[in-house]
Each structure stands twice: as structure tokens, then as C-alpha cells.
Amino acid sequence: MKLKSFVVTGAILIAGMSSIKAQDKYDLAVVSYQYDTPKPHIVFSINGDKFETQDVEKDELQGKVWGISMNPIIKRVNKMQNEGWEVVGGLEYSYNVSTGVTQMYYNLKKKR
């Protein structure tokens, strides 16, 4: 009887430990390319705490018209991947009718 309760207790502990591991914490980020504004830019937000805007210069577009080249956002996301971030949402498109701003964005996460 003691052996049976020991085995059951061990199984419960193992199950509990595996559920704790499943609750990993992640930093979350959104990287956006807003190109139909007066000055196109990359915007990123991390955990709702850090927000930064970086202007996109015309030479980064390699002669392409604003918005046709996705290189600026892809380069920023690649840089973040090299820093340990993982892409969890692919390139998505959003257009705000009231502001007339189009944006392309990626969602990323990084284990804390």
C-alpha cells in the first residue's frame, strides 16, 4: 500500500513539474513598417513598455518606391531574430481608413 501511494505521489509530482514548465514567460514585440506617412518608418514596441520609431531612408529601399520594398521591416526582424527573438506571426497588412496609414507588421516573442 505504501509503495502504491509513493508511486502515485511521484506521478503527481512529475505531472506538476511538467505543467510548471509549460508556463514559460515571454517578452512580446510587434515590429511595424509604416510607409505611406510623410516619412516612412519602422516602429517597434516591446511588452508595451519600450516604443521606438526609426526613420527609413530612401537608400534602404534600393531605388524602389515607398511601400513596394519590404526590405526595411525584414532587415529589422532578421536583426531581432539574431538577438534571440522568434517570429510567431508572419507579415501582416493593416490599413487604417481614418488616418490613411498602411502598415505591415510581424509579431515576435523571446523567452525571458
Protein Blocks (a to p, Z undefined) as FASTA:
>chain_A
ZZmmmmmmmmmmmmmmmmmmmmcccddddddddfkbfbdcddddehhlaccdddddfkln
nopaehkamklmmmmmmmmmmnopacfbdcdddddfklopacddddddddZZ
